[in-house]
């Protein structure tokens, strides 16, 4: 079966496919190397042998080319031909890969400065995160839980929902990674809790190794992994969430917990925007 150029395969029938959603600024995909690395890891781990990649290998007559290099090339080629002005300046590029398909879609970035100024309102998900599933750790087409939980949260007037795993540990948001702060200390749940290791999350954990002070000369907020449960929220004064499209977004509240301190989020966001402006 084939309609509109899309071939029905395991991605269509069983959700065995991957995608990456990248923020586009001035015609460039932000944190592209991290997106490509995660996508290539997922294709290998889930044993998805894309037909276009397979044909390219065969046509190169044994010459070596890494999957990461190929993915970077196809993204660069697509962006070079992108003519939609709003998308080129502040948009979203989604690349979906299954065994038979390689699809690009674009749209404008939905996140706004108003959301940043006000902070997001979050609730807890009624659905538990399955930390034993291989689909938890990549952006797969098997993401119905995330989609339905996020849609339900928005209908209830929230911006995002936060998952807890089967052991009672906080994991991630339906479309984001979560961080909790107290002063200059920033913690985020370890991957083993059951979460997608997001590109901005990777950026923040790597940045701690490279800086000791922020642009204002103060101590740079230190990000580290730590198991967090709902009962631990009383020990934190701030919270923020991240993904490739929103970057770093302060949180006003999670359920009944309110977070009055957003200084760490603001300082990290300012540095993040400076770094991606340099093409990081």
Secondary structure, 3 states (H helix, E strand, C coil): CEECCEECCHHHHHCCCEEEEEEEECCEECCHHHHHHHHHHHHHHCCCCCHHHHHHHHHCCCCCCCHHHHHHHHHHHHHHCCCCHHHHHHEEEEEEECCCCEEEEEEECCCCHHHHHHCEEEEECCCCECCCCHHHHCCECCCHHHHHHHHHHHHCCCCEEEEEECCCEEEEECCCEEEEEECCEEEECCHHHCCCCCHHHHHHHHHCCCCCECCCCCECCEEEECCCEHHHHHHCCEEEEEECCCEEEEEEEECCEECCCCHHHHHHHHHHHHHHHCCC
